[in-house]
Amino acid sequence: MQNPLQDRQQLNDLMNGWMHRDLGEWDQLRELFHSDGTIEITWFEGLGSDFVNGSMRMGASDLRTKHLIGSPAVTFNEAGDKAILETNAIIVAENVKLNIGCECHNRFYDLAEKRDGVWKLFHRQSIYDIGTFTFPLGPVAIDQAVVVKYPREYAALAYLLELSGFPLGRVFATRGSELELKMKADAKRWLSAS
């Protein structure tokens, strides 16, 4: 029997579970993904379990991150066992040795599945809306030749990631881009498939 209110609460808890990444709670972070769950974000593409391993490496580096997560907009399939979630988030990051930080507003775009009564992530992607540099201890020179390689919406985040040893491998979706439109079209097809 479906319980939409309970499902929405579980999905909200799933989104807020991203705080485990910021806290270095790796086992709890791993539990957010199905075993075949995948993720595509700026610095990582692959299985959720491998992402956790990469996050452990990042957690041991000079790069610090924090994610502020909103409540998701949820679209269920007819059976009530699949959902698309679009969730506003703010990524705050800082490299403590470089004294450079950034704030990036994004939307996590998730495909979630309910298996054996439990909602977990099947596929996580992100759409980047706007970003800016921050300078915790005062202005620091930015290498324009590096920063202009990236779309403006996440250029500050990409710059910080690259200088911290977590380079990007490709271009990612930004607000209103063709990549965002394709991502959403693909998700709708996934949601309607049985």
Residue pairs with C-beta under 8 A, 6 or more apart in sequence:
2 80
4 76
4 80
7 76
7 80
7 83
7 114
7 119
8 74
10 118
10 119
11 72
11 74
11 83
11 85
11 112
11 119
12 71
12 72
14 32
14 85
14 112
14 119
14 120
14 121
15 69
15 71
15 72
15 85
15 87
15 108
15 110
16 69
17 28
17 29
17 31
17 32
18 29
18 32
18 67
18 69
18 89
18 108
19 67
19 69
20 26
20 28
20 29
20 32
21 29
21 55
21 65
21 67
22 65
22 66
22 67
24 56
24 59
26 52
26 55
26 56
29 52
29 55
30 48
30 49
30 52
31 120
32 48
32 120
32 121
33 39
33 47
33 48
33 49
33 51
33 120
33 121
34 48
34 113
34 115
34 120
34 121
34 122
35 49
36 47
36 122
37 47
37 48
37 120
37 121
37 122
37 123
37 124
38 45
38 46
38 47
38 48
38 122
38 123
38 124
39 45
39 46
39 47
39 48
39 51
39 121
39 123
39 124
39 125
40 123
40 124
40 125
40 126
40 172
41 124
41 125
41 126
41 172
42 126
42 128
42 154
42 157
42 158
42 161
42 168
42 172
43 54
43 58
43 161
43 166
43 167
43 168
44 50
44 51
44 54
44 166
45 169
48 121
48 124
58 65
58 164
58 166
61 164
61 165
61 166
62 95
62 96
62 97
62 98
62 164
63 93
63 94
63 95
63 160
63 161
63 164
63 165
63 166
64 93
64 94
64 95
64 96
65 91
65 92
65 93
66 91
66 92
66 93
67 89
67 90
67 91
67 92
68 89
68 90
68 92
69 87
69 88
69 89
69 108
70 87
70 88
70 89
71 87
72 85
72 86
72 87
72 108
72 110
73 85
73 86
73 87
74 83
74 84
74 85
75 83
75 84
75 191
76 82
76 83
77 83
77 191
77 192
79 194
80 114
81 113
81 114
81 115
82 111
82 112
82 113
82 114
82 122
82 190
82 191
83 111
83 112
83 113
83 114
83 119
83 191
84 109
84 110
84 111
84 112
84 187
84 188
84 191
85 108
85 109
85 110
85 111
85 112
86 107
86 108
86 109
86 110
87 107
87 108
87 110
88 105
88 106
88 107
89 105
89 106
89 107
89 108
90 103
90 104
90 105
90 106
91 102
91 103
91 104
91 105
91 106
91 157
92 101
92 102
92 103
92 134
93 101
93 102
93 103
93 104
93 157
93 160
93 161
94 100
94 101
94 102
94 134
94 136
94 160
95 101
95 160
95 163
95 164
98 140
98 160
98 163
98 164
99 135
99 136
99 137
99 138
99 140
100 133
100 134
100 135
100 140
100 142
100 159
100 160
100 163
101 133
101 134
101 135
101 136
101 160
102 131
102 132
102 133
102 134
102 156
102 157
102 159
102 160
103 131
103 132
103 134
103 156
104 128
104 130
104 131
104 132
104 153
104 154
104 156
104 157
105 128
105 129
105 130
105 131
106 126
106 127
106 128
106 129
106 154
107 126
107 127
107 129
108 124
108 125
108 126
109 124
109 125
109 126
109 127
109 173
109 183
109 184
109 187
110 121
110 122
110 123
110 124
110 125
111 121
111 122
111 123
111 124
111 187
111 190
111 191
112 119
112 120
112 121
112 122
113 119
113 120
113 122
125 173
125 183
126 172
126 173
127 173
127 174
127 175
127 180
127 183
128 151
128 153
128 154
128 157
128 172
128 173
128 174
128 175
129 153
129 174
129 175
130 153
130 175
131 152
131 153
131 154
131 155
131 156
131 157
132 156
133 142
133 156
133 159
142 159
143 159
146 159
146 162
146 163
147 155
147 156
147 158
147 159
148 155
149 158
150 158
150 159
150 168
151 171
151 172
151 174
151 177
153 174
153 175
154 172
154 174
158 168
161 167
161 168
162 168
171 179
172 179
173 179
173 180
173 183
174 180
